[in-house]
Amino acid sequence: MKKRIFYVILLLLTFTAASSQNMKKGFTYLETGKYQEAETFFEKTLKKHPDNKTAKLCYGRAVGLNGDAPKAVGIFTEMLEDYPGDFEIKLNYAEAMLWNKQFEDAEKYYETLASENATSFPALLGYANTLSNLKKYPEALKFVNKALKVLPGNPNAMVSKKYIQLGYADSLTKQQKYTEAIALLKANLELFENDPDTQKNLVNTYLIAKQYDNAKQVYYDIATSKKDSIFSLNGLSLIAHFENKDKTALKISDQALSILPMIKDTELEKQTESRHVQALIWNKKYKKAEKDINELMEAHPDKTWPVSLRATLNVYKGDFKNTIADYDKILETEESSFDGNLGKANALKASGKYNAAYAAAEQTLKYYDNQKDVLNFIKGLDKSFTPYAEMKAAYSYDNGYNNAIYSQIEAAYPISTATTLRALYSFRTTKNSVTENSANAHTFLAGATQQLIPNVALNAMIGFASTSTESNNYGKFLADISMNLKPFKLHTLEFGYIREMETFNADLLEQEIVKNNFYANYNFGTNYNLGWFTQYYYTAQTDGNVRNLLFTSLYYNIYNKPFIKSGINFQAIAFQDQVPLIYFSPSKFRAYEIFVDILKDEYATGSRSIFYNLNAALGYQFIENDPKQGTYRIQAKLGYRFNSRLVANLYGVRSNIASATVAGFTYTEIGIRAKWYFMDKPAFSRRK
């Protein structure tokens, strides 16, 4: 941009004056970009001819283009005092303000110049470039077009128009006005056929807009040489990942890597090697990825991009402590690094350090204003702390002639990133159609969730149940207290105490049984898709009975989108006392089953989209010393996200596994559930 339009001014200076003082050599220095030599030349000329207007004008330009913009502004200011009406000096003064990044002042000055001479090409183009620097792209486009009417096809004006349209398109993309941005970029390609800058901006806009087929076509168009083919293959690999085709992504990246030795381009080598490591990580080939990262770090010890790759690997492995350390290392030398700032924000969020995650995201926005990924991150984090109400209604029945209607509403109101107030109300009415026995129960609980330290949270709710049966009305104290923590990476542990009423049917409500449950849940994940979940309950009941329950599940994650896992479950139950006439209470119960779970998570679903879950299992159960019995279980959910604040779904359950009441029965439940975020953002201020 240093070779600016005002060279044309020099051509308009009087040839006689220039020739007489032999300044042709100095003009050549300016025209060829030898600004230090030009500055020295015209400085010497002015010592001999201090009043030479042309020499002083050229000296001011040489000084400014050589990097001393404030001094150039001063030179032209002095000249304007000597030649107050000289339009050429005014133009140079305006440009010097641009060199000095005085864009607001330059805008006002150029506006005056453009009004003074509406056909001045330098004034119109200078004004357009000033407006572009101020990101006032529509106005900039208007004045660059005016300049092109004065000098049609002028190369400098055409280049300015190209970059103004690129800047305008980028601004529209950030505003998520993708159609307008794409139209501008296509217009650029009509003016500058196959322009690499425009093609890269166009493909990037297609990617952001998730128009992957269009993005692929641009990559195909770009691939006209080995170098451009590698660039395109890197992009196509990323698209394959976005389309959940990670194996294809790795194959494409392998192809790009195989061509890489044929060219010499440092930046493209970095891009290709980075993409290949990313493709390995996407395919959970962590050992190979780690090996390649170590080799890259040895080959580029003074670079941060291999460190960024290691941070990405640690994210996938759940090692957020080392992830944060890597991003901190990057930010020590590159404080404006996008990957460093936003990557750190994500790692802090995963570590339960929510305030620090907000701060890291805000820091990223200081360098990348209105960047979509950062805004989406903040929006997602906000959603975690936005008050909501969740409502559920269900109808159930079994082959023991019991039926029930159940409704529940639960509300959560975060008052900070660490504290969430909670309340729950439920109503259950149940009846046996044979005995005509009926009962109902109202339950109310209130409390809070408190994060004690990152990844350690205490949940505490207390309340009461009010019950009405055919023969009695009574109330009971209830409680639900638990601790949730992540003791190691990929491990989660929950333990707690639940005091609840047995409300399965009217006969059990007549018994006034309260269960004191002491429990622990432990999930152990791995980096190779295998997981193990175990649950243990010790229940002391107010009727004097004691129950021990163990459930364990070994599972394998088959696919990520949609999420599919399969595995085997085992359950063992033992009651201290057997009271079969009142409820199912065997001294020995064993159940074995295989299951498959298919899930499209509602939290990963965009607005106006469907989500679903299907969990099905088959197996056998063994009760006391009785012969084995075949079992089945199916749970299904189908829902719809209406917008960012409202989701709803239908669900159903069907099972013949032994229940709290009897063995050899079938149970069915159908229901509806809705979750509504009744505010559009957190109730507390996250800005410190």
N, C-alpha and C positions, 0 to 999 in steps of 0.2 A: 504493500500500500504506500510505500515511501515514494515510488515514482508516480507522483500524483498528476492530476490534470493541469496543474498550473505551469507545466513546462511550456504549454502553448503560449503562455504570457510572454515568455522569453523570446519567442519567435516574433512577437508583435512589437518588441522594443526597436527603437530606431537602429537600423543597420549601420548608419553612418557613425553614430556615437560608439557603437560596439567595435567597429572595425578600426576606428581611429585610435583606440586605446588598446587594440590587440587582445581582446578577451575571448577569442575563439577557443583557446586551450581550456579556459575555465568553464566555458559552456559544455565542452566535451566531458570534463570531469563530472559536472552535474548530471548530464544525460546518461553517463555510464555508471552512475552510482558511486563514484569515488569522492565521497563527501568530505573526507579529511583533506584530500588534495585540493578540492574546490575551495574549502574554507581558507586554507593557507594561501592559495592563489589570489582570491579576492581580497583577503586581508592586506596582502602586499600591494595590490592594485590601489586600494583605498589610501594607503600611506602616500602614494604618489599622486592620487587624484581623489582627495577626500570628498569632493562635491559631486562625484560621478554617481548619479542616481541609479544607473543600471548596475554598476559594481556593488553598490550598497544593497540593492534589492537581491542580487545573486548571493552576496555574502550572508544576508539574513536567511535565505533559503538553505544555503550550505550549512550554516550553524544549526538550524532547526532539524534538517535531515540527518545531521551528524549526531543528534541526540540531545542537544541543549535547547529544548523547546522554550523554556522561560526567557533565555537570552534572545531567541529569535523574536518572541513577542515584543520584547523591549526594543529591538532594532526597528521593527515595523511601526511600533508606537511612536518612536522618534521621527520616523519618516512621514507619518501622517501629520505630525505637527508642522513639518516643513512643507508637505504637499497635501493639505487637508482635503482636497477634492479629487485626488488621484485614484481612479477606480482600480488600477492595477495593484497599487499598494494596498488598498482596502481588501482586495482578493487575497493577497499574500498574508495580510494580518489575520484574516478570517481563518485561513488554513493553518497558520501558526497556532491559533487557539485550539484547533483540532489536534495538532501535535502535542499540545500541552494538556489535552483532555479536558478542556474547558467547554464541554459540549453544550451546556445550557446557554453560556454567553455566546458561543459560536452560532447557536440556533437563532438567537435574536438578531445577531449581526447579519447573518446570511439572509434572513427574512427581509431586512432593510435593503440589502444588495439586490435581491431578486425583484423587489418592488422598484428599485431605482433603475434597473435595466432588465426587463422581463425576457430579453432575448440573449442575455449573457450566458453562454454555455458554462464557463467556469463557476459563475454564481449559482446557476441551477443545479449543476452536478455537485458542487460543494455543499449546497443546502440539503440535497438528497442524502449525501453521505453522513452529514451531521445528524439528520433525523434518524438514519439507520443506526448510528451509534447510540442514540437515545431510545432505540427500539420502538420508534414511532413508524412502523413499517408501512401502513397504508399511505401516510403522507409522503414518506420517502419514495415509494413507488410512483406516486403522482408526479413528483418533481424530477425523478430520473427519466420518466417518459417525456416530460417537457424538454429536458436537455436533449433527448434523442430526436425530438422534432426539430431542434435547432441544428444539430449535426447528426443526421441519420446514420446509424451503423457505427458510430464512433466506438473504437475498441474499449477505451476507458469507461465510457458510459455503459457499454454492454456488460463489462465485468462487474461494475457496480450494481447493475440491475440483477445480475445473477445472484450476487451475495445478499442483496436486499430481499429477494424472493426466498432464498434459503433461510435467512433469518426470520422472515415472516412465517414461513412454513413451520419452522421450529417452534415459534411462539404459538401458532395455532394448534400444533401437536400437544404442547404442554397444557393447552386449554381443552384438550380432548376433542377438538374440532377437526377430526381426521379427514373428512371429505374435502373440506376447504384446503387443508394442508396438501393433500395428495394432488388436488387440481393445480395448485401453484407449482408443485414440483414437476408435474407433467408439462406445464407451460414452459418451465425452464428447459426441459429436455427438447422441446420444440425449437427453442432458440440455440441451445448448445447440445447438439445430438451426441448421445452416449457420454455426456459429461460425468466423470467419475464421482465428483462431489455430490452432484444431484442424485445420481443413482444410489449412492450409499445412504443419503438422507431419505430417499424414497423407500428403500427396502427397510430402513429402520422404522419409518412411520408405519409401514405395513405390519411389521412385527409388533409394535406397540398396540396397534389397532386389532391385532390377532387375525389379520387377513393373510393367513399363511400361504395359501395358494398363489396369491398375487406376489408375495415376497419371494416365493420359489421362482416364479417367472423372471423377476428382476435378477436374481442370482444367476439364472441360466443365461440371461442377456449379457451380464457382466463377464462371464467366463469365456473370454476371447483369447486368452494367453495362459501360459502355465501359472504365472503369478496371480492373475485374476481368477483362475480356476481354483487355486488354493483358497483365496479369499471367499469365493462362493461356496466351496465345500465346507468351510468352517461355519458359514451361515446356515447352510442346509442341515448340518449336524445339529445346530441349536434348534432349528425348527422341528426336527425329528424328536428332540427331547420335549419340546412344548406339546407335541402331538402324542406324547406318552409312548414313543417308539425308541426306547433307549438302546436297544440292540442295534437298530438301524443307525442311530446317532453314532455309535462306536464304529460301525463299519465305514461310514462316510468319513469320520475323523481319521481312521486308519488309512484311507485313500489319500487324504490331504497330506498326512505325514509321509507317505511314500513318495510324493512328488516334491516335497520340501527340499531335498538335497539338490534338485535341479536349478534352484534359484538362489539368489543372494539378496535377502531383504531382512534386516534385523527385526523390524516391527512385525512383519508377517511371520517370521520364525517364532517370535514370542506368542503371537495370537494362536498359531497352529499348535504349538506345544501345550499352551494353556488349555485349548479346547480339547485336546486328546486326554489330558489328565482329568478334565471335567467329565468327559464321556466315560472314562474308567470309573469315576466316582458314582456317576448316575447308574452304572451297572453293578455297583457294589464290589468292584474289583479293587478293594482297598489296599491290599499288599502291593500290587503292581503300581497303583497310583502313588503310594508312599515311596516306593523305590524310585519312580520317575521324578517325584518332587525333590527327593534328596539329591539326585543327580543334577537337577536344574539349579538347586541352591548352591551346589559346589561350582557349577559352571558360571553362575551369576551371583557371586557373593555380595556384591554391592547393590543388587536390585531388590525391589520389594515384591514384584509380581509372583516369584515362587513362594514367598511367605504367604501371600494371599491365597494361593492354591492350597497350601498346608492348612490354612484357617478353614477353607471350604471343606477339606477332608475331615477336619476335626468336628465340624458342624454335623456332617452326616454320621459320624461315629458317636455323636452325643457328648464329645469332650469340650464343653463350652469354656471351661477354665483356660485351657490352652488356646482355644479360639480367640478369646479376648486378649490374651497375651500377644498373640500374633498380630492382631489388628492394632494394638497399642504400638507395637514395633514399627508397623507401617506408618502410623500417624506421627511418629517421632520425626520422620524425614519427609513425609508428604501429608501435611496436616489437612490438605484439601482433598485427599483421596476419597473418591466416591465409595469404592469397595471397602476401604478402611472404616469410614464413618458409618455407612448403613450396615455393613457386615457386623460391626461392633454392636450397633443398636439391636440387631436380631439376636446376637449371642447373649446380650444382657437381658433381653426379654425372656429367652429360653432359660436363663439362670434365675429368673424371678426377681431381677433387679429392675423394676419397672420405671422408677423415677429416672434412673441412669439411662435407661433405654430411650425414654422421651427426650432427655437432654442430648443424647447422641444423634437422634433423628433431627432435632432442631438445628444442631450443629451442621448436619449435612445440608439442610435447606439454606444455610448461610452461603454455601458455595454453589448449590444447585437449586436455584429458586424455582419453586412450583414443580419440582421433579415428581413425576407420577408415582414411581416406586416408593419414594419417601412418603408422599402423601397417603398412599395406600397402607403403608406400614403404620403410620400414625392413626389412620382411620381404624385399622384392625385392632390396634392397641386400645384405642378409645372404646371400641365395642366391648372389650373385656371388662370395662368398668362403667358401662352404661346401665342404668336401672331398667329392670324388665319384670314382667309378670308372665307366668307360665300356667296355663289352664289345661285341665285334663278331665275327660268324662268317659266312663266305660260301663259296659254291661257284661256280666259273666254268668255262666251256668255250668253245671256238671251233671253227671249221670246219677248223682245222689239226690237229685231233685232240688238242689240248692241253686238259687239265683241271687244276684246282687247288682245293685246300681251304685256306682262310685263316682265321686267328683272331687276335684282338688284344685286349689289355686295356691301358687307359691310366688312370692315376690322377693326380689333382691335389690338392695339399694346401696351401692358402694359410696362411702363418704370419703374415701381416699384410696390410693393404690394398695394400701395394706389392710383396710377395714371395710367389710361389707355387712350391712344389716340384712337380716333375713326373717321372713315370716311365712308360715304355712297353715292353711286351713283345709280340712278334708271332711267329707260326709260320706258315710257308707250305710246303705240300708240293704238288709238281706232277709230272705224268706225261704222256707222249705214248703214246696207246693203240696207235699203229702201230709206232713204234720201240721201245716198251717202256722208253724212257729216262726215268728219274725222278730227282728231287732234292728236297731240303728245306732250309729256312733258318730259323734262329732269330735274332731281332733283339732287342737290348735297348738302350734309351736312357734316360738320366737327366739331369736338369738343373733349370733354374728359369726363371721369368719374373720380371723385375725392372722395376718402373716407375721410370724415372730421374727424370722430371719429369712433370707432368700431360700426358696424351696422347702420351707417348713411353715405349715399353716395349722392353726387350731380352729376347729369348728365346734361350736357349742350352741345347742338349742334346748330349751326346756318348755314344758307346757302341760296340757291336761287333756283327758278324754272324758266326754260326757256320754254315757251309754243308757239306752232305754230298751228293755226287753219285755217279754210278756209278763214276767213276774217281779221285775226289779228295775230300779233306776240307780245308777251309781257313777261316780267319777274316779279317775285314776291320774296320778302324777306320771308324766312322761319325760324322757330325756334322750338326747342324741348328742354325744360328745366324741370327737375323734381328732386324731393327729395325722396329718398327711405330710410326708417328706420324701425326698429323693436322696437316699444315703450314698449312692454311687451313680455314675453315669449309666443310663439305660435301666436303672432300678427304681421302682417306686414301692413305698411301704405306707400302709394305712392301718392304724389300730385304734380301737375305741370301745365305747360302751353305748348300747341302745336299750332303753327301757320302753317297751311297747306292749300294746294289748293284742291279744289273739282275737282277730275280728273276721276270720274266714267265713263263718256262717253263724246263724242264730243260736244253734246249740252251744257253740263254743263261747259266744258272748254271754250266755246264761251262766257259764262256769266262772266268769270274772277272772280269767287267767291273764296274768301279767308276766311277760318274759323279760328277764334281765340278761341281755346278750353281751358277752365280752368277745371281741373278734379281732382278727388281723387278716389283712390282704397283702400279698406280696407278689409283685410282677418282676420277672427277670428277663430283660430283652438282650439280644445279641446283635452283632453287626452282620450276621449271616442268616437273617430272616427267621431264626428259631427263637421261640419264646416259651416261658413257663410261668403260669399263674397258679397261685395256691391261696386257698381261703380256709380259715379255721374259725368255728364258732363254739363257744362254751356258753350254754344257756341254762340259767337257774330260774325255774318257774315258781310262781307263788302257790301252786298246788303241791309243791314239794318235789316235783320231778326235775330231772337234769338231762339235758341233751348235749351230745358231742357231735359236731358235724365237720367233716373234712371234704373239701372239694379241690381238685387239682386238674389242671389242663395243660397239656403240652401241644403247642401249635406251631404252624409254619406259615409265614406270610408269602403267598404265592405271587401276588400281583399288587401293584400300588393304586392304579386308577382304572377302573374302580378297585377298591381295596378288597382283596380276596384272601382269606386264610382258612386253613383246615387243620384238624388235629383230633386228639383223643381226650376224652374227659373221664374222670373217675370220681365217684362220690361215695362216702361212707357215713352212715348215721347210726347212732346208738343211744337209746333212752335207758335211764336207770330203772324206771318202772314202766311196766306195760299196762296200759289202760285202753285197750282196743275199743271198748264200748263208748269211749268219750272222744278219743282222737287217735290217729295213727302214731304208734309209739313202739316200734320194734326194738328188740335188744340188739339186732344185727340187720343192717341194710347195706347192700352194695349195688352200685349202678355203674355200668360201663357204656360209653357211646363214642361214636365217631361223628364229627360235625363238619359243616362248611358254613362260612360266614361271608356274605357278599354285601359290600357297603359302599354307597356313594354318600359321603358325609355332608350333612346339611351345612356345616360350618365352612366347608370348602366349596360351596355352591354359590354361584352368582345370582343376582336378582332375576326373577321370572324364570326359574329353573326348577327341575324336578330332582328330588333326592330319594333314596330308598335304602332299605336294609332287608336282607333275607338271611335268616339263620335256621338251619335245618339239621336234625340229628337223628340217628338210629342207634339202638343198642339193646342191652339186656339189663334187667334188675333182678336181684336176689334178695328175698325177704325171709329172714330167719333161715330155716332149712327147707323152705318150699322150693319147688322146681323154678327154674329161671322163667322170666316173663319178658317177651319182646316189648320194647318201648320206642316211642317216636316223640319228637318235639319239633314244632315249626313256629317261628316267629317272623312276622313280616310287617314292614312299614313302608308306606308310600306317602311322600309329602311334596310340598311346593313352597318355594321361597317367593313370596309376592314382591318384596323389596328388601332393603337392608334392615328394616325394622320389624317385619312380620313374616313368620313361617307357620305352617300348619301341616298336620299329617294325620292319616288314618293308620291304625295298627290292628293286628290280630294275633292271638296266641292260641295254639291247639296242642294239647299234650295228654299222654296217658301215663306219665310217671307218677308214682305214689305221692300223695299229698299229705297235708297235715291231718286229714280226716280218715282216709281209707286207702287201701291198696286196690289195684285193679279198677281204676276209674278213668274217666276222660273229663278234661276241663277245657273250656273255651272262653275266651275273652275277646271282645272287640271294643275299640274305643277311638276317640279323637283327641288330639292334643294341639294346642296353639301356643306360640311364644311371641310376645309383643314387647318390643323395647319402647316403653312409653315416653322416653326422652330420646333426643337425637344425638346426645353426647353425654359424657360424664357430668354428674351434678356438681363435682368439685373442680376447681381450677388446677390444671396440671402445670401451669407456668409458675415457676418459683421466682 
